[in-house]
Amino acid sequence: MSGWHKSSWSDTGGHCVEVREHTAGADVRDTQNRNAGHLSFSPVEWAALVATAAR
């Protein structure tokens, strides 16, 4: 599994999310609240989210 990286969609004002992509999909967490857990997305869900965000 790859490591966490800051999303390119995050702004520089401290409102950031980190993403960890892997074969089972992707995980997303709040950079300021890393210990609060993360959301997990299947590959299909992650692809749909990325496609929608790119519009």
PDBQT receptor file of N, H, CA, C and O in Angstrom, charges set to zero:
ATOM      1  N   MET A   1       0.859  -1.177   0.000  1.00  0.00    +0.000 N 
ATOM      2  CA  MET A   1       0.000   0.000   0.000  1.00  0.00    +0.000 C 
ATOM      3  C   MET A   1       0.897   1.230   0.000  1.00  0.00    +0.000 C 
ATOM      4  O   MET A   1       1.881   1.289   0.738  1.00  0.00    +0.000 OA
ATOM      5  N   SER A   2       0.560   2.194  -0.816  1.00  0.00    +0.000 N 
ATOM      6  H   SER A   2      -0.239   2.146  -1.415  1.00  0.00    +0.000 HD
ATOM      7  CA  SER A   2       1.351   3.425  -0.865  1.00  0.00    +0.000 C 
ATOM      8  C   SER A   2       1.055   4.292   0.348  1.00  0.00    +0.000 C 
ATOM      9  O   SER A   2       0.082   4.069   1.068  1.00  0.00    +0.000 OA
ATOM     10  N   GLY A   3       1.903   5.274   0.558  1.00  0.00    +0.000 N 
ATOM     11  H   GLY A   3       2.694   5.456  -0.027  1.00  0.00    +0.000 HD
ATOM     12  CA  GLY A   3       1.725   6.179   1.689  1.00  0.00    +0.000 C 
ATOM     13  C   GLY A   3       0.708   7.271   1.415  1.00  0.00    +0.000 C 
ATOM     14  O   GLY A   3       0.200   7.415   0.304  1.00  0.00    +0.000 OA
ATOM     15  N   TRP A   4       0.430   8.021   2.443  1.00  0.00    +0.000 N 
ATOM     16  H   TRP A   4       0.843   7.903   3.346  1.00  0.00    +0.000 HD
ATOM     17  CA  TRP A   4      -0.499   9.134   2.343  1.00  0.00    +0.000 C 
ATOM     18  C   TRP A   4       0.162  10.283   1.594  1.00  0.00    +0.000 C 
ATOM     19  O   TRP A   4       1.362  10.512   1.746  1.00  0.00    +0.000 OA
ATOM     20  N   HIS A   5      -0.611  11.009   0.785  1.00  0.00    +0.000 N 
ATOM     21  H   HIS A   5      -1.586  10.823   0.661  1.00  0.00    +0.000 HD
ATOM     22  CA  HIS A   5      -0.129  12.230   0.148  1.00  0.00    +0.000 C 
ATOM     23  C   HIS A   5      -1.255  13.256   0.130  1.00  0.00    +0.000 C 
ATOM     24  O   HIS A   5      -2.437  12.911   0.114  1.00  0.00    +0.000 OA
ATOM     25  N   LYS A   6      -0.859  14.514   0.133  1.00  0.00    +0.000 N 
ATOM     26  H   LYS A   6       0.101  14.794   0.146  1.00  0.00    +0.000 HD
ATOM     27  CA  LYS A   6      -1.833  15.602   0.127  1.00  0.00    +0.000 C 
ATOM     28  C   LYS A   6      -2.517  15.656  -1.229  1.00  0.00    +0.000 C 
ATOM     29  O   LYS A   6      -1.863  15.559  -2.267  1.00  0.00    +0.000 OA
ATOM     30  N   SER A   7      -3.809  15.807  -1.214  1.00  0.00    +0.000 N 
ATOM     31  H   SER A   7      -4.340  15.886  -0.370  1.00  0.00    +0.000 HD
ATOM     32  CA  SER A   7      -4.577  15.901  -2.446  1.00  0.00    +0.000 C 
ATOM     33  C   SER A   7      -4.206  17.164  -3.210  1.00  0.00    +0.000 C 
ATOM     34  O   SER A   7      -4.027  18.226  -2.612  1.00  0.00    +0.000 OA
ATOM     35  N   SER A   8      -4.091  17.052  -4.515  1.00  0.00    +0.000 N 
ATOM     36  H   SER A   8      -4.236  16.190  -5.000  1.00  0.00    +0.000 HD
ATOM     37  CA  SER A   8      -3.807  18.226  -5.340  1.00  0.00    +0.000 C 
ATOM     38  C   SER A   8      -4.987  19.192  -5.354  1.00  0.00    +0.000 C 
ATOM     39  O   SER A   8      -4.830  20.338  -5.775  1.00  0.00    +0.000 OA
ATOM     40  N   TRP A   9      -6.152  18.764  -4.908  1.00  0.00    +0.000 N 
ATOM     41  H   TRP A   9      -6.280  17.833  -4.566  1.00  0.00    +0.000 HD
ATOM     42  CA  TRP A   9      -7.338  19.620  -4.846  1.00  0.00    +0.000 C 
ATOM     43  C   TRP A   9      -7.388  20.429  -3.552  1.00  0.00    +0.000 C 
ATOM     44  O   TRP A   9      -8.225  21.322  -3.418  1.00  0.00    +0.000 OA
ATOM     45  N   SER A  10      -6.507  20.131  -2.601  1.00  0.00    +0.000 N 
ATOM     46  H   SER A  10      -5.827  19.405  -2.710  1.00  0.00    +0.000 HD
ATOM     47  CA  SER A  10      -6.508  20.849  -1.330  1.00  0.00    +0.000 C 
ATOM     48  C   SER A  10      -5.940  22.246  -1.517  1.00  0.00    +0.000 C 
ATOM     49  O   SER A  10      -5.007  22.453  -2.294  1.00  0.00    +0.000 OA
ATOM     50  N   ASP A  11      -6.515  23.206  -0.792  1.00  0.00    +0.000 N 
ATOM     51  H   ASP A  11      -7.272  23.038  -0.160  1.00  0.00    +0.000 HD
ATOM     52  CA  ASP A  11      -5.985  24.560  -0.866  1.00  0.00    +0.000 C 
ATOM     53  C   ASP A  11      -4.828  24.710   0.110  1.00  0.00    +0.000 C 
ATOM     54  O   ASP A  11      -4.490  23.771   0.830  1.00  0.00    +0.000 OA
ATOM     55  N   THR A  12      -4.234  25.867   0.131  1.00  0.00    +0.000 N 
ATOM     56  H   THR A  12      -4.509  26.630  -0.454  1.00  0.00    +0.000 HD
ATOM     57  CA  THR A  12      -3.087  26.098   1.016  1.00  0.00    +0.000 C 
ATOM     58  C   THR A  12      -3.494  26.790   2.309  1.00  0.00    +0.000 C 
ATOM     59  O   THR A  12      -2.628  27.192   3.086  1.00  0.00    +0.000 OA
ATOM     60  N   GLY A  13      -4.775  26.937   2.554  1.00  0.00    +0.000 N 
ATOM     61  H   GLY A  13      -5.478  26.611   1.923  1.00  0.00    +0.000 HD
ATOM     62  CA  GLY A  13      -5.256  27.614   3.752  1.00  0.00    +0.000 C 
ATOM     63  C   GLY A  13      -5.473  26.689   4.933  1.00  0.00    +0.000 C 
ATOM     64  O   GLY A  13      -6.149  27.063   5.891  1.00  0.00    +0.000 OA
ATOM     65  N   GLY A  14      -4.913  25.484   4.883  1.00  0.00    +0.000 N 
ATOM     66  H   GLY A  14      -4.364  25.181   4.105  1.00  0.00    +0.000 HD
ATOM     67  CA  GLY A  14      -5.057  24.557   5.995  1.00  0.00    +0.000 C 
ATOM     68  C   GLY A  14      -6.248  23.631   5.890  1.00  0.00    +0.000 C 
ATOM     69  O   GLY A  14      -6.463  22.805   6.778  1.00  0.00    +0.000 OA
ATOM     70  N   HIS A  15      -7.019  23.744   4.839  1.00  0.00    +0.000 N 
ATOM     71  H   HIS A  15      -6.844  24.414   4.118  1.00  0.00    +0.000 HD
ATOM     72  CA  HIS A  15      -8.176  22.868   4.629  1.00  0.00    +0.000 C 
ATOM     73  C   HIS A  15      -7.756  21.774   3.660  1.00  0.00    +0.000 C 
ATOM     74  O   HIS A  15      -8.056  21.841   2.468  1.00  0.00    +0.000 OA
ATOM     75  N   CYS A  16      -7.069  20.780   4.169  1.00  0.00    +0.000 N 
ATOM     76  H   CYS A  16      -6.826  20.726   5.138  1.00  0.00    +0.000 HD
ATOM     77  CA  CYS A  16      -6.452  19.776   3.309  1.00  0.00    +0.000 C 
ATOM     78  C   CYS A  16      -6.975  18.376   3.602  1.00  0.00    +0.000 C 
ATOM     79  O   CYS A  16      -7.392  18.064   4.717  1.00  0.00    +0.000 OA
ATOM     80  N   VAL A  17      -6.940  17.555   2.582  1.00  0.00    +0.000 N 
ATOM     81  H   VAL A  17      -6.601  17.808   1.676  1.00  0.00    +0.000 HD
ATOM     82  CA  VAL A  17      -7.189  16.132   2.759  1.00  0.00    +0.000 C 
ATOM     83  C   VAL A  17      -5.988  15.368   2.220  1.00  0.00    +0.000 C 
ATOM     84  O   VAL A  17      -5.283  15.836   1.326  1.00  0.00    +0.000 OA
ATOM     85  N   GLU A  18      -5.771  14.193   2.776  1.00  0.00    +0.000 N 
ATOM     86  H   GLU A  18      -6.343  13.813   3.502  1.00  0.00    +0.000 HD
ATOM     87  CA  GLU A  18      -4.724  13.310   2.308  1.00  0.00    +0.000 C 
ATOM     88  C   GLU A  18      -5.366  12.063   1.726  1.00  0.00    +0.000 C 
ATOM     89  O   GLU A  18      -6.429  11.627   2.169  1.00  0.00    +0.000 OA
ATOM     90  N   VAL A  19      -4.709  11.502   0.737  1.00  0.00    +0.000 N 
ATOM     91  H   VAL A  19      -3.846  11.856   0.377  1.00  0.00    +0.000 HD
ATOM     92  CA  VAL A  19      -5.228  10.336   0.031  1.00  0.00    +0.000 C 
ATOM     93  C   VAL A  19      -4.183   9.232   0.069  1.00  0.00    +0.000 C 
ATOM     94  O   VAL A  19      -2.986   9.493  -0.046  1.00  0.00    +0.000 OA
ATOM     95  N   ARG A  20      -4.642   8.007   0.229  1.00  0.00    +0.000 N 
ATOM     96  H   ARG A  20      -5.615   7.795   0.323  1.00  0.00    +0.000 HD
ATOM     97  CA  ARG A  20      -3.780   6.820   0.147  1.00  0.00    +0.000 C 
ATOM     98  C   ARG A  20      -4.457   5.868  -0.821  1.00  0.00    +0.000 C 
ATOM     99  O   ARG A  20      -5.486   5.271  -0.503  1.00  0.00    +0.000 OA
ATOM    100  N   GLU A  21      -3.870   5.728  -2.014  1.00  0.00    +0.000 N 
ATOM    101  H   GLU A  21      -3.035   6.213  -2.273  1.00  0.00    +0.000 HD
ATOM    102  CA  GLU A  21      -4.450   4.864  -3.041  1.00  0.00    +0.000 C 
ATOM    103  C   GLU A  21      -3.835   3.476  -2.949  1.00  0.00    +0.000 C 
ATOM    104  O   GLU A  21      -2.647   3.330  -2.660  1.00  0.00    +0.000 OA
ATOM    105  N   HIS A  22      -4.654   2.453  -3.198  1.00  0.00    +0.000 N 
ATOM    106  H   HIS A  22      -5.618   2.571  -3.433  1.00  0.00    +0.000 HD
ATOM    107  CA  HIS A  22      -4.202   1.059  -3.132  1.00  0.00    +0.000 C 
ATOM    108  C   HIS A  22      -5.087   0.205  -4.027  1.00  0.00    +0.000 C 
ATOM    109  O   HIS A  22      -6.061   0.696  -4.597  1.00  0.00    +0.000 OA
ATOM    110  N   THR A  23      -4.754  -1.051  -4.148  1.00  0.00    +0.000 N 
ATOM    111  H   THR A  23      -3.962  -1.450  -3.684  1.00  0.00    +0.000 HD
ATOM    112  CA  THR A  23      -5.477  -1.930  -5.071  1.00  0.00    +0.000 C 
ATOM    113  C   THR A  23      -6.952  -2.102  -4.700  1.00  0.00    +0.000 C 
ATOM    114  O   THR A  23      -7.775  -2.408  -5.563  1.00  0.00    +0.000 OA
ATOM    115  N   ALA A  24      -7.285  -1.910  -3.436  1.00  0.00    +0.000 N 
ATOM    116  H   ALA A  24      -6.617  -1.662  -2.735  1.00  0.00    +0.000 HD
ATOM    117  CA  ALA A  24      -8.677  -2.046  -3.007  1.00  0.00    +0.000 C 
ATOM    118  C   ALA A  24      -9.441  -0.726  -3.105  1.00  0.00    +0.000 C 
ATOM    119  O   ALA A  24     -10.594  -0.655  -2.678  1.00  0.00    +0.000 OA
ATOM    120  N   GLY A  25      -8.817   0.331  -3.663  1.00  0.00    +0.000 N 
ATOM    121  H   GLY A  25      -7.881   0.274  -4.009  1.00  0.00    +0.000 HD
ATOM    122  CA  GLY A  25      -9.482   1.627  -3.810  1.00  0.00    +0.000 C 
ATOM    123  C   GLY A  25      -8.632   2.751  -3.277  1.00  0.00    +0.000 C 
ATOM    124  O   GLY A  25      -7.476   2.908  -3.671  1.00  0.00    +0.000 OA
ATOM    125  N   ALA A  26      -9.204   3.544  -2.373  1.00  0.00    +0.000 N 
ATOM    126  H   ALA A  26     -10.143   3.417  -2.052  1.00  0.00    +0.000 HD
ATOM    127  CA  ALA A  26      -8.481   4.679  -1.804  1.00  0.00    +0.000 C 
ATOM    128  C   ALA A  26      -9.065   5.029  -0.446  1.00  0.00    +0.000 C 
ATOM    129  O   ALA A  26     -10.241   4.789  -0.171  1.00  0.00    +0.000 OA
ATOM    130  N   ASP A  27      -8.215   5.601   0.392  1.00  0.00    +0.000 N 
ATOM    131  H   ASP A  27      -7.260   5.796   0.169  1.00  0.00    +0.000 HD
ATOM    132  CA  ASP A  27      -8.623   6.103   1.696  1.00  0.00    +0.000 C 
ATOM    133  C   ASP A  27      -8.383   7.605   1.701  1.00  0.00    +0.000 C 
ATOM    134  O   ASP A  27      -7.425   8.090   1.099  1.00  0.00    +0.000 OA
ATOM    135  N   VAL A  28      -9.260   8.343   2.387  1.00  0.00    +0.000 N 
ATOM    136  H   VAL A  28     -10.038   7.949   2.876  1.00  0.00    +0.000 HD
ATOM    137  CA  VAL A  28      -9.160   9.795   2.471  1.00  0.00    +0.000 C 
ATOM    138  C   VAL A  28      -9.285  10.197   3.930  1.00  0.00    +0.000 C 
ATOM    139  O   VAL A  28     -10.142   9.686   4.651  1.00  0.00    +0.000 OA
ATOM    140  N   ARG A  29      -8.413  11.131   4.371  1.00  0.00    +0.000 N 
ATOM    141  H   ARG A  29      -7.717  11.546   3.785  1.00  0.00    +0.000 HD
ATOM    142  CA  ARG A  29      -8.495  11.624   5.743  1.00  0.00    +0.000 C 
ATOM    143  C   ARG A  29      -8.221  13.121   5.779  1.00  0.00    +0.000 C 
ATOM    144  O   ARG A  29      -7.632  13.687   4.858  1.00  0.00    +0.000 OA
ATOM    145  N   ASP A  30      -8.657  13.740   6.854  1.00  0.00    +0.000 N 
ATOM    146  H   ASP A  30      -9.135  13.280   7.603  1.00  0.00    +0.000 HD
ATOM    147  CA  ASP A  30      -8.440  15.156   7.102  1.00  0.00    +0.000 C 
ATOM    148  C   ASP A  30      -7.024  15.342   7.624  1.00  0.00    +0.000 C 
ATOM    149  O   ASP A  30      -6.635  14.701   8.600  1.00  0.00    +0.000 OA
ATOM    150  N   THR A  31      -6.257  16.204   6.991  1.00  0.00    +0.000 N 
ATOM    151  H   THR A  31      -6.573  16.724   6.198  1.00  0.00    +0.000 HD
ATOM    152  CA  THR A  31      -4.872  16.429   7.389  1.00  0.00    +0.000 C 
ATOM    153  C   THR A  31      -4.775  16.939   8.819  1.00  0.00    +0.000 C 
ATOM    154  O   THR A  31      -3.846  16.569   9.537  1.00  0.00    +0.000 OA
ATOM    155  N   GLN A  32      -5.706  17.776   9.247  1.00  0.00    +0.000 N 
ATOM    156  H   GLN A  32      -6.460  18.077   8.663  1.00  0.00    +0.000 HD
ATOM    157  CA  GLN A  32      -5.648  18.355  10.586  1.00  0.00    +0.000 C 
ATOM    158  C   GLN A  32      -6.167  17.403  11.661  1.00  0.00    +0.000 C 
ATOM    159  O   GLN A  32      -5.926  17.635  12.845  1.00  0.00    +0.000 OA
ATOM    160  N   ASN A  33      -6.864  16.353  11.283  1.00  0.00    +0.000 N 
ATOM    161  H   ASN A  33      -7.060  16.165  10.321  1.00  0.00    +0.000 HD
ATOM    162  CA  ASN A  33      -7.442  15.408  12.248  1.00  0.00    +0.000 C 
ATOM    163  C   ASN A  33      -7.123  13.978  11.837  1.00  0.00    +0.000 C 
ATOM    164  O   ASN A  33      -8.026  13.152  11.701  1.00  0.00    +0.000 OA
ATOM    165  N   ARG A  34      -5.856  13.687  11.643  1.00  0.00    +0.000 N 
ATOM    166  H   ARG A  34      -5.123  14.358  11.753  1.00  0.00    +0.000 HD
ATOM    167  CA  ARG A  34      -5.439  12.366  11.166  1.00  0.00    +0.000 C 
ATOM    168  C   ARG A  34      -5.901  11.241  12.091  1.00  0.00    +0.000 C 
ATOM    169  O   ARG A  34      -6.217  10.148  11.621  1.00  0.00    +0.000 OA
ATOM    170  N   ASN A  35      -5.942  11.492  13.377  1.00  0.00    +0.000 N 
ATOM    171  H   ASN A  35      -5.685  12.380  13.758  1.00  0.00    +0.000 HD
ATOM    172  CA  ASN A  35      -6.325  10.443  14.329  1.00  0.00    +0.000 C 
ATOM    173  C   ASN A  35      -7.828  10.177  14.353  1.00  0.00    +0.000 C 
ATOM    174  O   ASN A  35      -8.275   9.248  15.026  1.00  0.00    +0.000 OA
ATOM    175  N   ALA A  36      -8.606  10.968  13.639  1.00  0.00    +0.000 N 
ATOM    176  H   ALA A  36      -8.243  11.722  13.093  1.00  0.00    +0.000 HD
ATOM    177  CA  ALA A  36     -10.058  10.793  13.613  1.00  0.00    +0.000 C 
ATOM    178  C   ALA A  36     -10.492   9.677  12.667  1.00  0.00    +0.000 C 
ATOM    179  O   ALA A  36     -11.679   9.365  12.580  1.00  0.00    +0.000 OA
ATOM    180  N   GLY A  37      -9.545   9.079  11.965  1.00  0.00    +0.000 N 
ATOM    181  H   GLY A  37      -8.580   9.332  12.037  1.00  0.00    +0.000 HD
ATOM    182  CA  GLY A  37      -9.874   7.995  11.050  1.00  0.00    +0.000 C 
ATOM    183  C   GLY A  37      -9.892   8.460   9.614  1.00  0.00    +0.000 C 
ATOM    184  O   GLY A  37      -9.428   9.555   9.294  1.00  0.00    +0.000 OA
ATOM    185  N   HIS A  38     -10.430   7.623   8.754  1.00  0.00    +0.000 N 
ATOM    186  H   HIS A  38     -10.808   6.734   9.014  1.00  0.00    +0.000 HD
ATOM    187  CA  HIS A  38     -10.463   7.920   7.326  1.00  0.00    +0.000 C 
ATOM    188  C   HIS A  38     -11.695   7.301   6.693  1.00  0.00    +0.000 C 
ATOM    189  O   HIS A  38     -12.345   6.436   7.279  1.00  0.00    +0.000 OA
ATOM    190  N   LEU A  39     -12.002   7.753   5.500  1.00  0.00    +0.000 N 
ATOM    191  H   LEU A  39     -11.473   8.456   5.024  1.00  0.00    +0.000 HD
ATOM    192  CA  LEU A  39     -13.077   7.182   4.689  1.00  0.00    +0.000 C 
ATOM    193  C   LEU A  39     -12.435   6.296   3.640  1.00  0.00    +0.000 C 
ATOM    194  O   LEU A  39     -11.421   6.665   3.047  1.00  0.00    +0.000 OA
ATOM    195  N   SER A  40     -13.015   5.132   3.407  1.00  0.00    +0.000 N 
ATOM    196  H   SER A  40     -13.839   4.832   3.888  1.00  0.00    +0.000 HD
ATOM    197  CA  SER A  40     -12.494   4.206   2.401  1.00  0.00    +0.000 C 
ATOM    198  C   SER A  40     -13.457   4.123   1.226  1.00  0.00    +0.000 C 
ATOM    199  O   SER A  40     -14.674   4.070   1.405  1.00  0.00    +0.000 OA
ATOM    200  N   PHE A  41     -12.892   4.113   0.016  1.00  0.00    +0.000 N 
ATOM    201  H   PHE A  41     -11.903   4.157  -0.129  1.00  0.00    +0.000 HD
ATOM    202  CA  PHE A  41     -13.672   4.044  -1.212  1.00  0.00    +0.000 C 
ATOM    203  C   PHE A  41     -13.212   2.854  -2.038  1.00  0.00    +0.000 C 
ATOM    204  O   PHE A  41     -12.014   2.585  -2.128  1.00  0.00    +0.000 OA
ATOM    205  N   SER A  42     -14.149   2.144  -2.635  1.00  0.00    +0.000 N 
ATOM    206  H   SER A  42     -15.122   2.363  -2.561  1.00  0.00    +0.000 HD
ATOM    207  CA  SER A  42     -13.815   1.053  -3.551  1.00  0.00    +0.000 C 
ATOM    208  C   SER A  42     -13.227   1.661  -4.826  1.00  0.00    +0.000 C 
ATOM    209  O   SER A  42     -13.338   2.870  -5.029  1.00  0.00    +0.000 OA
ATOM    210  N   PRO A  43     -12.605   0.856  -5.685  1.00  0.00    +0.000 N 
ATOM    211  CA  PRO A  43     -12.076   1.405  -6.941  1.00  0.00    +0.000 C 
ATOM    212  C   PRO A  43     -13.145   2.105  -7.793  1.00  0.00    +0.000 C 
ATOM    213  O   PRO A  43     -12.874   3.145  -8.392  1.00  0.00    +0.000 OA
ATOM    214  N   VAL A  44     -14.342   1.545  -7.847  1.00  0.00    +0.000 N 
ATOM    215  H   VAL A  44     -14.562   0.700  -7.360  1.00  0.00    +0.000 HD
ATOM    216  CA  VAL A  44     -15.429   2.153  -8.634  1.00  0.00    +0.000 C 
ATOM    217  C   VAL A  44     -15.858   3.484  -8.013  1.00  0.00    +0.000 C 
ATOM    218  O   VAL A  44     -16.039   4.473  -8.724  1.00  0.00    +0.000 OA
ATOM    219  N   GLU A  45     -16.018   3.506  -6.701  1.00  0.00    +0.000 N 
ATOM    220  H   GLU A  45     -15.871   2.703  -6.124  1.00  0.00    +0.000 HD
ATOM    221  CA  GLU A  45     -16.398   4.746  -6.017  1.00  0.00    +0.000 C 
ATOM    222  C   GLU A  45     -15.328   5.816  -6.185  1.00  0.00    +0.000 C 
ATOM    223  O   GLU A  45     -15.640   6.975  -6.455  1.00  0.00    +0.000 OA
ATOM    224  N   TRP A  46     -14.059   5.422  -6.025  1.00  0.00    +0.000 N 
ATOM    225  H   TRP A  46     -13.805   4.479  -5.806  1.00  0.00    +0.000 HD
ATOM    226  CA  TRP A  46     -12.957   6.371  -6.133  1.00  0.00    +0.000 C 
ATOM    227  C   TRP A  46     -12.889   6.952  -7.555  1.00  0.00    +0.000 C 
ATOM    228  O   TRP A  46     -12.708   8.158  -7.719  1.00  0.00    +0.000 OA
ATOM    229  N   ALA A  47     -13.029   6.115  -8.564  1.00  0.00    +0.000 N 
ATOM    230  H   ALA A  47     -13.176   5.135  -8.431  1.00  0.00    +0.000 HD
ATOM    231  CA  ALA A  47     -13.002   6.589  -9.954  1.00  0.00    +0.000 C 
ATOM    232  C   ALA A  47     -14.142   7.570 -10.216  1.00  0.00    +0.000 C 
ATOM    233  O   ALA A  47     -13.952   8.573 -10.903  1.00  0.00    +0.000 OA
ATOM    234  N   ALA A  48     -15.316   7.286  -9.675  1.00  0.00    +0.000 N 
ATOM    235  H   ALA A  48     -15.470   6.471  -9.117  1.00  0.00    +0.000 HD
ATOM    236  CA  ALA A  48     -16.464   8.186  -9.856  1.00  0.00    +0.000 C 
ATOM    237  C   ALA A  48     -16.215   9.514  -9.164  1.00  0.00    +0.000 C 
ATOM    238  O   ALA A  48     -16.534  10.564  -9.721  1.00  0.00    +0.000 OA
ATOM    239  N   LEU A  49     -15.656   9.493  -7.968  1.00  0.00    +0.000 N 
ATOM    240  H   LEU A  49     -15.396   8.640  -7.515  1.00  0.00    +0.000 HD
ATOM    241  CA  LEU A  49     -15.366  10.715  -7.233  1.00  0.00    +0.000 C 
ATOM    242  C   LEU A  49     -14.329  11.568  -7.980  1.00  0.00    +0.000 C 
ATOM    243  O   LEU A  49     -14.506  12.778  -8.124  1.00  0.00    +0.000 OA
ATOM    244  N   VAL A  50     -13.271  10.945  -8.443  1.00  0.00    +0.000 N 
ATOM    245  H   VAL A  50     -13.128   9.962  -8.326  1.00  0.00    +0.000 HD
ATOM    246  CA  VAL A  50     -12.225  11.670  -9.169  1.00  0.00    +0.000 C 
ATOM    247  C   VAL A  50     -12.769  12.242 -10.474  1.00  0.00    +0.000 C 
ATOM    248  O   VAL A  50     -12.456  13.379 -10.826  1.00  0.00    +0.000 OA
ATOM    249  N   ALA A  51     -13.574  11.471 -11.190  1.00  0.00    +0.000 N 
ATOM    250  H   ALA A  51     -13.827  10.547 -10.904  1.00  0.00    +0.000 HD
ATOM    251  CA  ALA A  51     -14.163  11.949 -12.445  1.00  0.00    +0.000 C 
ATOM    252  C   ALA A  51     -15.088  13.139 -12.202  1.00  0.00    +0.000 C 
ATOM    253  O   ALA A  51     -15.087  14.095 -12.978  1.00  0.00    +0.000 OA
ATOM    254  N   THR A  52     -15.870  13.084 -11.140  1.00  0.00    +0.000 N 
ATOM    255  H   THR A  52     -15.871  12.308 -10.510  1.00  0.00    +0.000 HD
ATOM    256  CA  THR A  52     -16.781  14.170 -10.822  1.00  0.00    +0.000 C 
ATOM    257  C   THR A  52     -16.017  15.417 -10.396  1.00  0.00    +0.000 C 
ATOM    258  O   THR A  52     -16.374  16.525 -10.797  1.00  0.00    +0.000 OA
ATOM    259  N   ALA A  53     -14.977  15.256  -9.594  1.00  0.00    +0.000 N 
ATOM    260  H   ALA A  53     -14.687  14.357  -9.268  1.00  0.00    +0.000 HD
ATOM    261  CA  ALA A  53     -14.184  16.393  -9.131  1.00  0.00    +0.000 C 
ATOM    262  C   ALA A  53     -13.430  17.064 -10.272  1.00  0.00    +0.000 C 
ATOM    263  O   ALA A  53     -13.137  18.258 -10.203  1.00  0.00    +0.000 OA
ATOM    264  N   ALA A  54     -13.115  16.313 -11.313  1.00  0.00    +0.000 N 
ATOM    265  H   ALA A  54     -13.353  15.344 -11.369  1.00  0.00    +0.000 HD
ATOM    266  CA  ALA A  54     -12.347  16.864 -12.430  1.00  0.00    +0.000 C 
ATOM    267  C   ALA A  54     -13.201  17.708 -13.376  1.00  0.00    +0.000 C 
ATOM    268  O   ALA A  54     -12.666  18.367 -14.268  1.00  0.00    +0.000 OA
ATOM    269  N   ARG A  55     -14.500  17.695 -13.193  1.00  0.00    +0.000 N 
ATOM    270  H   ARG A  55     -14.934  17.160 -12.468  1.00  0.00    +0.000 HD
ATOM    271  CA  ARG A  55     -15.399  18.465 -14.086  1.00  0.00    +0.000 C 
ATOM    272  C   ARG A  55     -15.271  19.932 -13.861  1.00  0.00    +0.000 C 
ATOM    273  O   ARG A  55     -15.950  20.719 -14.522  1.00  0.00    +0.000 OA
TER     274      ARG A  55
